């Protein structure tokens, strides 16, 4: 028995070493992509399908992962009221933090005043008008869009909130079935293992996707766009950094007793993945897996993370605030505080559902301005050139906000294993990059204690298998 237990951890270590080299390859690919974008911009823009294809591969896995996570979490909870409490706390927190992010962007945007003196040509106006498309939905359309056409179409449409709705209904149904629903839960748990294994295989294409995405962004924007709009871009980046470390970091330390730097170090590979693809959705499945591994219960992770990707968009809030003020100044029609606040509250509602898709922030901004202040739409063409670079900061901030939110909501609902958190962040319970799951046999006792938090009977029977 001693020899088998001694040799069991060896295999995961080898796998972790290989994934370590994988993310080194991603860093090299990003550097090469920037070089190609600067040296051969026309060729670099043709590489965009490489990045798009990789992000689409990951988005393909989001719906089944969300479905399995939520169904397993809710189906194993004794009281349905607990799930409702988690959802209510999450939505309340998301609303408050969105307002805080808007306020911070408002203050910084008024201090920097970066748009003054820029000229808006006819070409810029045409570019701005072209950004107004079907991406921006009205509030009613957004709410009605949560309901899928069929229970199966939620998986094929790629809509996170549709999958969330179907998963909630199935989870509550299995919960009501009691013991009769246990075989279904065990089957879904096996499917979850399969889905995460497929995701782990897809991740090996990350260097190719990162190279194509970064090369296309650099090639299409170029150095000139960066120089002319450096004040806005750098101001936005600094604002996002201050928001993450001062606001979110302070809340994480005071409420959960967790160091924000330790948490972000744990999520370092996910941040690198987002940086290279400009999309926070590329890291959504891994965030779900890592938050469960950290010690947050499955119901909290399953509800908070997918909902947060549509309702907790801190980076997008800051971006839309600063971009709106920048455009108004550039158009020669600066807004008073009395005009700014109604516009931003409108954009607060309009942004819901503009998840981590690269470029969605620009389309949402264009649609919001078209509905509330059409005269400013022409000025959107001024920021098109740097939007992809700002998209990375939006995505990183949105991801950081949702990671922190998951820990905070787990703390408030007492659905987090504090000892487990300390073990993981200290590096004593490493994440299994091979399966992206905790309940695999290779993880041993450390995962057994956590696994019993959200699930009991199903976990034990699968452990025997």
C-alpha positions, 0 to 999 in steps of 0.5 A, spaced: 500 500 500 505 504 501 509 503 494 502 505 490 501 511 494 508 513 493 508 512 486 501 515 485 503 522 485 508 521 480 504 521 474 500 528 475 507 531 477 509 529 470 503 532 467 503 539 470 511 539 468 508 538 461 503 544 462 508 548 465 512 548 458 505 549 454 504 556 458 511 557 456 510 556 449 504 561 450 508 566 452 513 565 446 507 565 441 505 572 444 512 575 443 512 572 436 505 574 434 507 581 436 513 581 432 510 579 426 504 584 427 509 589 427 514 587 421 508 584 417 502 587 418 498 585 412 500 578 413 499 578 421 491 580 419 490 574 415 492 570 421 486 572 425 482 565 424 487 562 428 486 566 434 478 565 433 478 558 432 482 557 438 477 561 442 471 558 438 474 551 441 473 553 448 467 556 447 464 550 444 465 547 451 462 552 456 455 550 455 456 543 457 461 545 463 456 550 466 450 545 465 454 539 469 457 544 474 450 547 476 446 540 475 451 537 480 451 542 485 444 544 485 442 536 485 446 535 491 444 540 495 438 539 500 435 545 501 433 549 494 433 555 499 440 555 499 441 556 491 436 562 491 440 565 497 447 564 493 443 567 487 440 573 490 447 575 494 451 574 487 446 579 483 446 584 489 453 584 489 454 584 481 450 591 481 453 594 487 460 593 484 458 595 477 456 602 480 462 602 483 466 601 477 462 606 473 463 611 478 471 610 478 471 610 471 467 617 471 472 620 476 478 618 472 475 620 465 473 627 468 480 628 471 484 625 464 480 629 459 483 625 454 479 627 448 480 634 447 483 637 441 482 630 436 479 631 430 473 627 427 473 626 420 468 623 415 472 617 415 472 616 422 464 618 422 463 612 418 467 607 422 463 609 428 456 608 425 459 601 422 459 599 429 452 600 431 449 593 429 445 587 432 450 586 438 446 591 442 440 588 445 434 592 448 433 590 456 426 586 454 430 583 448 435 581 453 431 578 458 427 574 453 433 571 450 434 568 456 429 563 454 431 558 449 427 555 443 428 548 446 431 545 452 437 542 447 438 549 443 441 552 449 447 548 448 447 549 441 446 557 441 452 558 445 448 563 450 451 562 457 444 565 460 440 560 456 444 554 459 444 557 466 436 557 466 436 550 463 441 547 468 438 550 474 431 547 472 434 540 471 438 541 478 432 543 481 428 537 478 433 532 480 433 535 487 426 534 488 427 527 485 431 525 491 434 518 491 431 516 484 435 522 481 442 519 484 443 515 477 442 521 473 447 525 477 452 520 477 452 519 469 452 527 469 458 527 473 462 522 468 460 526 463 463 532 466 470 528 467 469 527 459 468 534 458 474 537 462 478 532 459 476 534 452 478 541 454 485 539 457 486 536 450 484 543 447 488 547 451 494 544 447 492 548 441 493 555 446 500 557 443 497 557 436 491 561 438 495 566 442 500 567 436 494 568 431 490 573 435 496 577 438 499 578 431 492 580 428 491 585 433 498 588 433 497 588 425 491 591 424 492 597 430 499 598 428 504 603 432 500 609 430 494 608 433 497 606 440 501 613 439 495 617 438 491 614 443 496 613 448 493 617 454 486 614 453 489 607 453 494 608 459 489 611 463 484 605 462 489 600 464 491 604 470 484 605 472 483 597 471 489 596 475 487 600 481 480 598 481 483 590 481 488 591 487 485 597 491 478 595 491 477 588 489 484 586 493 481 590 499 475 587 499 478 580 498 483 581 504 477 584 509 472 579 508 475 573 506 482 574 509 485 572 502 491 575 499 489 578 492 496 577 489 496 569 492 489 568 488 492 571 482 498 567 482 494 561 483 490 564 476 496 566 473 495 561 467 488 563 466 490 571 466 495 569 460 490 565 456 486 571 456 491 576 455 493 572 449 486 571 446 483 578 448 477 574 451 475 572 458 470 567 455 477 563 454 478 562 461 471 561 463 471 553 464 478 553 467 475 558 472 470 554 474 474 548 475 479 552 479 474 555 484 472 548 485 479 546 487 480 552 491 475 550 496 468 554 494 462 549 493 459 547 487 453 551 487 456 557 489 461 556 483 456 554 478 451 560 479 456 565 481 461 564 475 456 564 469 452 569 472 458 574 473 460 573 466 453 576 464 452 581 470 459 582 473 463 586 468 467 591 472 472 592 466 466 593 461 463 598 466 470 602 466 471 602 459 464 605 457 465 610 462 472 613 460 470 611 452 464 615 453 467 621 456 473 621 451 468 621 445 464 627 448 470 631 449 473 629 442 466 631 438 467 638 442 460 636 446 463 635 453 458 632 458 456 635 464 455 631 470 448 631 470 448 628 463 454 623 464 450 620 470 443 618 466 448 616 460 452 611 464 446 608 468 443 607 461 450 603 459 449 599 465 443 596 463 445 596 456 452 592 458 448 586 461 449 580 456 455 583 453 460 577 456 467 576 455 467 576 447 472 580 444 469 586 441 463 586 444 464 592 449 465 596 443 458 594 439 455 595 446 458 602 447 455 603 440 448 601 441 448 604 447 450 611 445 445 610 439 439 609 443 441 614 448 445 620 445 446 618 437 450 624 436 456 621 439 456 615 435 460 618 430 466 619 435 466 611 436 471 611 430 476 614 434 477 608 438 476 603 434 484 602 432 485 601 440 479 597 442 482 590 441 488 592 446 483 595 451 479 589 450 484 585 453 484 590 459 476 589 459 477 582 459 482 581 465 478 586 469 472 582 468 475 575 469 479 578 476 472 581 478 468 574 477 474 570 481 474 575 487 466 575 487 466 567 487 471 567 493 467 573 497 460 570 495 462 563 498 465 566 504 458 570 505 454 564 504 459 559 508 460 555 502 467 555 502 473 551 505 478 555 509 483 550 510 482 548 503 483 555 500 490 556 505 492 549 502 491 551 495 494 558 495 500 555 499 501 550 493 500 544 497 494 542 493 496 543 486 491 543 481 491 537 476 492 540 469 491 533 466 483 532 468 481 539 471 477 536 476 479 534 484 475 528 485 480 524 481 484 518 484 490 522 483 489 527 488 488 523 494 485 525 501 486 533 500 480 533 495 476 528 499 475 533 504 473 538 499 469 534 495 464 532 501 462 539 501 457 540 495 456 532 494 456 526 498 453 520 496 455 521 489 462 522 490 463 516 494 460 511 490 465 514 484 471 514 488 470 507 489 469 506 482 
